[in-house]
């Protein structure tokens, strides 16, 4: 089963943009930006940057880079690029672009949004990467 890391944009403890232990942008073991086993940027099975089935960069059903229903790049309800409640680009509580503390944060298997956009560009998925970058800029994220 895929591991979910917090992918909202909260910079406080436990948030998707937090760089400390347990954070989405933490580069240490278990972090969303960790490149080793179990990490959000790990390219092996179960990793957030894995391109195989169930991976965060997998383009097939259930994958973080899937554009169909339930996928990390789906623009409809429940999708990673959905701007409505619960979506990856939603700025309110429960959304991926939410910057405040959240009892029920947005979670996904793909890499943290700033890193996800970079990986999508590498994969040639520029439209999707640009949507994420625009959303990040709208909440004040600096590249």
MDTraj code that builds the backbone (N, CA, C; nanometers):
import mdtraj as md
import numpy as np

residues = "UNK UNK UNK UNK UNK UNK UNK UNK UNK UNK UNK UNK UNK UNK UNK UNK UNK UNK UNK UNK UNK UNK UNK UNK UNK UNK UNK UNK UNK UNK UNK UNK UNK UNK UNK UNK UNK UNK UNK UNK UNK UNK UNK UNK UNK UNK UNK UNK UNK UNK UNK UNK UNK UNK UNK UNK UNK UNK UNK UNK UNK UNK UNK UNK UNK UNK UNK UNK UNK UNK UNK UNK UNK UNK UNK UNK UNK UNK UNK UNK UNK UNK UNK UNK UNK UNK UNK UNK UNK UNK UNK UNK UNK UNK UNK UNK UNK UNK UNK UNK UNK UNK UNK UNK UNK UNK UNK UNK UNK UNK UNK UNK UNK UNK UNK UNK UNK UNK UNK UNK UNK UNK UNK UNK UNK UNK UNK UNK UNK UNK UNK UNK UNK UNK UNK UNK UNK UNK UNK UNK UNK UNK UNK".split()
xyz = np.array([
    [0.0844, -0.1196, 0.0000],
    [0.0000, 0.0000, 0.0000],
    [0.0879, 0.1246, 0.0000],
    [0.0470, 0.2223, -0.0761],
    [0.1237, 0.3464, -0.0871],
    [0.1191, 0.4254, 0.0434],
    [0.2266, 0.4935, 0.0700],
    [0.2341, 0.5782, 0.1889],
    [0.1900, 0.7193, 0.1492],
    [0.1178, 0.7821, 0.2367],
    [0.0737, 0.9185, 0.2119],
    [0.1534, 1.0126, 0.3013],
    [0.2027, 1.1184, 0.2420],
    [0.2709, 1.2224, 0.3170],
    [0.1822, 1.3455, 0.3101],
    [0.1914, 1.4292, 0.4090],
    [0.1090, 1.5505, 0.4062],
    [0.1572, 1.6389, 0.2926],
    [0.0658, 1.6815, 0.2108],
    [0.1022, 1.7603, 0.0933],
    [0.0398, 1.8995, 0.0900],
    [-0.0132, 1.9452, 0.2034],
    [-0.0636, 2.0826, 0.2019],
    [0.0573, 2.1761, 0.2071],
    [0.0365, 2.3044, 0.2209],
    [0.1485, 2.3980, 0.2178],
    [0.1671, 2.4702, 0.3513],
    [0.1295, 2.4036, 0.4586],
    [0.1491, 2.4567, 0.5934],
    [0.2964, 2.4424, 0.6299],
    [0.3566, 2.5525, 0.6791],
    [0.4997, 2.5504, 0.7115],
    [0.5272, 2.5158, 0.8573],
    [0.4237, 2.4975, 0.9364],
    [0.4407, 2.4615, 1.0769],
    [0.4606, 2.3121, 1.0944],
    [0.4922, 2.2702, 1.2165],
    [0.5183, 2.1287, 1.2451],
    [0.4132, 2.0345, 1.1872],
    [0.4625, 1.9359, 1.1160],
    [0.3746, 1.8367, 1.0567],
    [0.3153, 1.8762, 0.9234],
    [0.3335, 1.9999, 0.8828],
    [0.2744, 2.0477, 0.7580],
    [0.3470, 2.0000, 0.6334],
    [0.2789, 2.0099, 0.5228],
    [0.3349, 1.9657, 0.3963],
    [0.4524, 2.0481, 0.3488],
    [0.4646, 2.1709, 0.3974],
    [0.5779, 2.2556, 0.3591],
    [0.6760, 2.2722, 0.4755],
    [0.6596, 2.1903, 0.5768],
    [0.7481, 2.1950, 0.6935],
    [0.8775, 2.1207, 0.6604],
    [0.9916, 2.1807, 0.6951],
    [1.1204, 2.1193, 0.6643],
    [1.1781, 2.0396, 0.7807],
    [1.1103, 2.0390, 0.8927],
    [1.1554, 1.9620, 1.0084],
    [1.1031, 1.8196, 1.0054],
    [1.1474, 1.7373, 1.1010],
    [1.1042, 1.5972, 1.1067],
    [0.9527, 1.5808, 1.0964],
    [0.9143, 1.4907, 1.0103],
    [0.7729, 1.4639, 0.9894],
    [0.7070, 1.5544, 0.8875],
    [0.7796, 1.6512, 0.8369],
    [0.7228, 1.7456, 0.7412],
    [0.7301, 1.6993, 0.5972],
    [0.6450, 1.7569, 0.5184],
    [0.6396, 1.7234, 0.3767],
    [0.7652, 1.7590, 0.3000],
    [0.8392, 1.8589, 0.3468],
    [0.9621, 1.8963, 0.2779],
    [1.0862, 1.8573, 0.3580],
    [1.0680, 1.7686, 0.4527],
    [1.1808, 1.7185, 0.5316],
    [1.2627, 1.6226, 0.4457],
    [1.3951, 1.6424, 0.4431],
    [1.4816, 1.5590, 0.3608],
    [1.5376, 1.4384, 0.4369],
    [1.5050, 1.4267, 0.5638],
    [1.5505, 1.3133, 0.6432],
    [1.4562, 1.1954, 0.6332],
    [1.4971, 1.0831, 0.6939],
    [1.4156, 0.9608, 0.6891],
    [1.2676, 0.9842, 0.7217],
    [1.1845, 0.9323, 0.6332],
    [1.0409, 0.9431, 0.6514],
    [0.9799, 1.0723, 0.6016],
    [1.0623, 1.1656, 0.5600],
    [1.0127, 1.2947, 0.5137],
    [0.9606, 1.2917, 0.3710],
    [0.8780, 1.3879, 0.3417],
    [0.8205, 1.3966, 0.2083],
    [0.9221, 1.4273, 0.0997],
    [1.0375, 1.4812, 0.1365],
    [1.1415, 1.5118, 0.0388],
    [1.2618, 1.4176, 0.0525],
    [1.2444, 1.3119, 0.1286],
    [1.3523, 1.2145, 0.1498],
    [1.3657, 1.1254, 0.0266],
    [1.4899, 1.1045, -0.0171],
    [1.5127, 1.0230, -0.1370],
    [1.5379, 0.8758, -0.1058],
    [1.5469, 0.8411, 0.0210],
    [1.5682, 0.7016, 0.0598],
    [1.4372, 0.6267, 0.0730],
    [1.4469, 0.4950, 0.0970],
    [1.3270, 0.4115, 0.1116],
    [1.2244, 0.4718, 0.2084],
    [1.1018, 0.4751, 0.1615],
    [0.9935, 0.5283, 0.2424],
    [0.9732, 0.6776, 0.2285],
    [1.0573, 0.7420, 0.1518],
    [1.0474, 0.8868, 0.1369],
    [0.9630, 0.9326, 0.0199],
    [0.9200, 1.0560, 0.0288],
    [0.8356, 1.1137, -0.0755],
    [0.9060, 1.1363, -0.2075],
    [1.0389, 1.1353, -0.2066],
    [1.1146, 1.1511, -0.3307],
    [1.1907, 1.0235, -0.3661],
    [1.1534, 0.9138, -0.3017],
    [1.2167, 0.7851, -0.3296],
    [1.1658, 0.7333, -0.4636],
    [1.2572, 0.6866, -0.5488],
    [1.2176, 0.6396, -0.6811],
    [1.1900, 0.4894, -0.6869],
    [1.2077, 0.4206, -0.5761],
    [1.1793, 0.2779, -0.5714],
    [1.0351, 0.2504, -0.5332],
    [0.9963, 0.1227, -0.5383],
    [0.8582, 0.0850, -0.5027],
    [0.8133, 0.1439, -0.3695],
    [0.6943, 0.2014, -0.3722],
    [0.6374, 0.2620, -0.2527],
    [0.6775, 0.4061, -0.2328],
    [0.7679, 0.4546, -0.3155],
    [0.8137, 0.5928, -0.3008],
    [0.7273, 0.6934, -0.3738],
    [0.7327, 0.8159, -0.3261],
    [0.6540, 0.9223, -0.3868],
    [0.6990, 0.9586, -0.5264],
    [0.8231, 0.9252, -0.5618],
    [0.8743, 0.9552, -0.6959],
    [0.8868, 0.8281, -0.7802],
    [0.8197, 0.7232, -0.7387],
    [0.8221, 0.5966, -0.8124],
    [0.7300, 0.6080, -0.9333],
    [0.7784, 0.5614, -1.0485],
    [0.6984, 0.5705, -1.1710],
    [0.6204, 0.4425, -1.2003],
    [0.6365, 0.3414, -1.1170],
    [0.5635, 0.2161, -1.1355],
    [0.4276, 0.2195, -1.0673],
    [0.3501, 0.1133, -1.0850],
    [0.2150, 0.1059, -1.0262],
    [0.2113, 0.1444, -0.8786],
    [0.1185, 0.2334, -0.8485],
    [0.1009, 0.2795, -0.7116],
    [0.1942, 0.3920, -0.6708],
    [0.2842, 0.4285, -0.7577],
    [0.3815, 0.5321, -0.7234],
    [0.3309, 0.6741, -0.7419],
    [0.3995, 0.7654, -0.6785],
    [0.3614, 0.9060, -0.6840],
    [0.3785, 0.9704, -0.8201],
    [0.4614, 0.9111, -0.9059],
    [0.4791, 0.9633, -1.0418],
    [0.4268, 0.8647, -1.1467],
    [0.3466, 0.7696, -1.1025],
    [0.2862, 0.6726, -1.1932],
    [0.1730, 0.7403, -1.2690],
    [0.1715, 0.7214, -1.4011],
    [0.0694, 0.7868, -1.4835],
    [-0.0541, 0.6989, -1.5062],
    [-0.0522, 0.5797, -1.4541],
    [-0.1674, 0.4904, -1.4683],
    [-0.2654, 0.5068, -1.3533],
    [-0.3792, 0.4369, -1.3612],
    [-0.4813, 0.4458, -1.2559],
    [-0.4236, 0.4259, -1.1162],
    [-0.4633, 0.5161, -1.0286],
    [-0.4170, 0.5110, -0.8904],
    [-0.2857, 0.5820, -0.8658],
    [-0.2232, 0.6273, -0.9702],
    [-0.0941, 0.6936, -0.9553],
    [-0.1037, 0.8426, -0.9279],
    [0.0020, 0.8953, -0.8704],
    [0.0065, 1.0372, -0.8388],
    [0.0094, 1.1261, -0.9610],
    [0.0525, 1.0724, -1.0758],
    [0.0576, 1.1511, -1.1986],
    [-0.0512, 1.1086, -1.2978],
    [-0.1522, 1.0410, -1.2467],
    [-0.2649, 0.9965, -1.3295],
    [-0.3620, 1.1133, -1.3483],
    [-0.4061, 1.1331, -1.4723],
    [-0.4960, 1.2458, -1.5011],
    [-0.6440, 1.2068, -1.4948],
    [-0.6724, 1.0802, -1.4750],
    [-0.8102, 1.0339, -1.4671],
    [-0.8664, 1.0428, -1.3263],
    [-0.9947, 1.0066, -1.3100],
    [-1.0606, 1.0130, -1.1790],
    [-0.9784, 0.9470, -1.0682],
    [-0.9647, 1.0198, -0.9599],
    [-0.8909, 0.9706, -0.8451],
    [-0.7410, 0.9920, -0.8537],
    [-0.6935, 1.0402, -0.9656],
    [-0.5495, 1.0590, -0.9839],
    [-0.4973, 1.1904, -0.9285],
    [-0.3683, 1.1938, -0.9074],
    [-0.3031, 1.3124, -0.8539],
    [-0.3073, 1.4325, -0.9468],
    [-0.3366, 1.4071, -1.0744],
    [-0.3451, 1.5170, -1.1708],
    [-0.4856, 1.5321, -1.2286],
    [-0.5824, 1.4755, -1.1624],
    [-0.7218, 1.4864, -1.2063],
    [-0.7755, 1.6227, -1.1654],
    [-0.8462, 1.6888, -1.2572],
    [-0.8990, 1.8224, -1.2286],
    [-1.0405, 1.8193, -1.1727],
    [-1.0995, 1.7025, -1.1656],
    [-1.2342, 1.6890, -1.1117],
    [-1.2329, 1.6653, -0.9613],
    [-1.3520, 1.6574, -0.9008],
    [-1.3632, 1.6369, -0.7560],
    [-1.2750, 1.5233, -0.7052],
    [-1.2025, 1.5538, -0.6000],
    [-1.1148, 1.4560, -0.5391],
    [-0.9773, 1.4462, -0.6015],
    [-0.9567, 1.5180, -0.7087],
    [-0.8286, 1.5102, -0.7783],
    [-0.7238, 1.6068, -0.7257],
    [-0.6008, 1.5770, -0.7576],
    [-0.4894, 1.6596, -0.7133],
    [-0.4852, 1.7972, -0.7758],
    [-0.5509, 1.8147, -0.8903],
    [-0.5541, 1.9466, -0.9546],
    [-0.6925, 2.0102, -0.9458],
    [-0.7744, 1.9585, -0.8578],
    [-0.9089, 2.0123, -0.8363],
    [-0.8984, 2.1362, -0.7467],
    [-0.9677, 2.2428, -0.7849],
    [-0.9624, 2.3675, -0.7079],
    [-1.0743, 2.3787, -0.6049],
    [-1.1640, 2.2824, -0.6042],
    [-1.2734, 2.2836, -0.5077],
    [-1.2347, 2.2155, -0.3778],
    [-1.3259, 2.2173, -0.2795],
    [-1.2990, 2.1570, -0.1488],
    [-1.2395, 2.0162, -0.1576],
    [-1.1321, 1.9975, -0.0841],
    [-1.0653, 1.8687, -0.0804],
    [-0.9647, 1.8447, -0.1907],
    [-0.9593, 1.9351, -0.2864],
    [-0.8678, 1.9179, -0.3988],
    [-0.7259, 1.9657, -0.3699],
    [-0.6346, 1.9211, -0.4511],
    [-0.4949, 1.9576, -0.4341],
    [-0.4657, 2.1047, -0.4536],
    [-0.5469, 2.1726, -0.5334],
    [-0.5234, 2.3152, -0.5575],
    [-0.6185, 2.4044, -0.4782],
    [-0.6922, 2.3435, -0.3880],
    [-0.7860, 2.4187, -0.3032],
    [-0.7078, 2.4878, -0.1922],
    [-0.7405, 2.6159, -0.1671],
    [-0.6670, 2.6939, -0.0669],
    [-0.7310, 2.6934, 0.0718],
    [-0.8461, 2.6323, 0.0848],
    [-0.9124, 2.6256, 0.2145],
    [-0.8732, 2.5011, 0.2918],
    [-0.9215, 2.4881, 0.4165],
    [-0.8910, 2.3705, 0.4982],
    [-0.9200, 2.2407, 0.4234],
    [-0.8283, 2.1475, 0.4332],
    [-0.8427, 2.0206, 0.3641],
    [-0.7858, 2.0212, 0.2241],
    [-0.7448, 2.1390, 0.1762],
    [-0.6900, 2.1502, 0.0415],
    [-0.5383, 2.1466, 0.0391],
    [-0.4861, 2.1109, -0.0751],
    [-0.3423, 2.1007, -0.0911],
    [-0.2679, 2.2319, -0.0865],
    [-0.3365, 2.3420, -0.1123],
    [-0.2711, 2.4723, -0.1087],
    [-0.3024, 2.5484, 0.0200],
    [-0.3598, 2.4797, 0.1163],
    [-0.3923, 2.5430, 0.2435],
    [-0.2641, 2.5652, 0.3225],
    [-0.2500, 2.6851, 0.3800],
    [-0.1264, 2.7204, 0.4505],
    [-0.1409, 2.7230, 0.6024],
    [-0.2557, 2.6889, 0.6530],
    [-0.2763, 2.6906, 0.7976],
    [-0.2750, 2.5516, 0.8577],
    [-0.2737, 2.5447, 0.9926],
    [-0.2818, 2.4138, 1.0567],
    [-0.4152, 2.3490, 1.0233],
    [-0.4147, 2.2190, 1.0102],
    [-0.5333, 2.1512, 0.9613],
    [-0.5501, 2.0172, 1.0316],
    [-0.6645, 1.9968, 1.0938],
    [-0.6914, 1.8711, 1.1632],
    [-0.7018, 1.7549, 1.0645],
    [-0.7479, 1.7833, 0.9439],
    [-0.7603, 1.6805, 0.8402],
    [-0.6964, 1.7316, 0.7120],
    [-0.5626, 1.7342, 0.7083],
    [-0.4925, 1.7919, 0.5929],
    [-0.5019, 1.7084, 0.4664],
    [-0.4816, 1.7755, 0.3567],
    [-0.4754, 1.7093, 0.2266],
    [-0.3529, 1.6193, 0.2247],
    [-0.3723, 1.4961, 0.1813],
    [-0.2606, 1.4020, 0.1758],
    [-0.2625, 1.3297, 0.0425],
    [-0.1427, 1.2994, -0.0075],
    [-0.1311, 1.2323, -0.1363],
    [-0.0014, 1.1534, -0.1424],
    [0.0117, 1.0716, -0.2453],
    [0.1322, 0.9912, -0.2598],
    [0.2396, 1.0601, -0.3437],
    [0.2027, 1.1641, -0.4160],
    [0.3021, 1.2301, -0.5014],
    [0.4010, 1.3117, -0.4178],
    [0.5122, 1.3528, -0.4785],
    [0.6090, 1.4362, -0.4059],
    [0.5452, 1.5686, -0.3622],
    [0.6080, 1.6385, -0.2690],
    [0.5560, 1.7700, -0.2278],
    [0.5355, 1.8593, -0.3513],
    [0.4337, 1.9437, -0.3472],
    [0.3973, 2.0219, -0.4653],
    [0.5126, 2.0944, -0.5353],
    [0.6014, 2.1663, -0.4636],
    [0.7102, 2.2331, -0.5358],
    [0.8010, 2.1348, -0.6109],
    [0.8235, 2.0187, -0.5513],
    [0.9067, 1.9167, -0.6148],
    [0.8290, 1.8405, -0.7215],
    [0.7004, 1.8233, -0.6981],
    [0.6129, 1.7552, -0.7934],
    [0.6123, 1.8308, -0.9257],
    [0.6009, 1.9624, -0.9191],
    [0.5992, 2.0429, -1.0412],
    [0.7284, 2.0227, -1.1207],
    [0.8414, 2.0201, -1.0529],
    [0.9697, 1.9986, -1.1208],
    [0.9734, 1.8621, -1.1884],
    [0.9257, 1.7610, -1.1177],
    [0.9254, 1.6256, -1.1735],
    [0.8319, 1.6157, -1.2936],
    [0.7187, 1.6835, -1.2862],
    [0.6243, 1.6813, -1.3983],
    [0.6843, 1.7479, -1.5212],
    [0.7575, 1.8562, -1.5019],
    [0.8256, 1.9198, -1.6153],
    [0.9224, 1.8207, -1.6800],
    [0.9974, 1.7477, -1.5980],
    [1.0919, 1.6477, -1.6497],
    [1.0205, 1.5404, -1.7309],
    [0.8965, 1.5110, -1.6924],
    [0.8173, 1.4084, -1.7601],
    [0.7455, 1.4638, -1.8833],
    [0.7595, 1.5932, -1.9091],
    [0.6931, 1.6551, -2.0221],
    [0.5488, 1.6949, -1.9954],
    [0.5068, 1.6900, -1.8702],
    [0.3691, 1.7246, -1.8334],
    [0.3659, 1.8716, -1.7895],
    [0.3978, 1.9581, -1.8843],
    [0.4146, 2.1005, -1.8549],
    [0.2852, 2.1706, -1.8143],
    [0.1746, 2.1349, -1.8771],
    [0.0470, 2.1992, -1.8427],
    [0.0137, 2.1755, -1.6957],
    [0.0254, 2.0522, -1.6524],
    [-0.0054, 2.0175, -1.5142],
    [0.0927, 2.0838, -1.4168],
    [0.2216, 2.0824, -1.4551],
    [0.3239, 2.1451, -1.3709],
    [0.2974, 2.2948, -1.3575],
    [0.2580, 2.3581, -1.4669],
    [0.2297, 2.5019, -1.4634],
    [0.1087, 2.5336, -1.3762],
    [0.0099, 2.4459, -1.3769],
    [-0.1079, 2.4667, -1.2915],
    [-0.0664, 2.4660, -1.1440],
    [0.0202, 2.3722, -1.1092],
    [0.0679, 2.3634, -0.9706],
    [0.1513, 2.4862, -0.9361],
    [0.2409, 2.5248, -1.0253],
    [0.3260, 2.6421, -1.0001],
    [0.2438, 2.7689, -0.9856],
    [0.1408, 2.7843, -1.0676],
    [0.0539, 2.9021, -1.0572],
    [-0.0190, 2.9034, -0.9230],
    [-0.0651, 2.7860, -0.8803],
    [-0.1337, 2.7775, -0.7509],
    [-0.0374, 2.8111, -0.6373],
    [0.0842, 2.7622, -0.6458],
    [0.1845, 2.7921, -0.5427],
    [0.2154, 2.9417, -0.5375],
    [0.2274, 3.0023, -0.6531],
    [0.2546, 3.1468, -0.6580],
    [0.1387, 3.2250, -0.5972],
    [0.0163, 3.1752, -0.6175],
    [-0.1015, 3.2469, -0.5651],
    [-0.1064, 3.2485, -0.4133],
    [-0.0374, 3.1529, -0.3500],
    [-0.0336, 3.1515, -0.2023],
    [0.0978, 3.2097, -0.1499],
    [0.1762, 3.2701, -0.2400],
    [0.2979, 3.3376, -0.1979],
    [0.4246, 3.2543, -0.1991],
    [0.4183, 3.1337, -0.2575],
    [0.5373, 3.0490, -0.2627],
    [0.6381, 3.1077, -0.3591],
    [0.7647, 3.1084, -0.3195],
    [0.8719, 3.1614, -0.4031],
    [0.9594, 3.0468, -0.4535],
    [0.9880, 3.0506, -0.5816],
    [1.0725, 2.9473, -0.6419],
    [1.2162, 2.9948, -0.6487],
])
top = md.Topology()
chain = top.add_chain()
for i, resn in enumerate(residues, 1):
    res = top.add_residue(resn, chain, resSeq=i)
    for name in ("N", "CA", "C"):
        top.add_atom(name, md.element.get_by_symbol(name[0]), res)
traj = md.Trajectory(xyz[None], top)
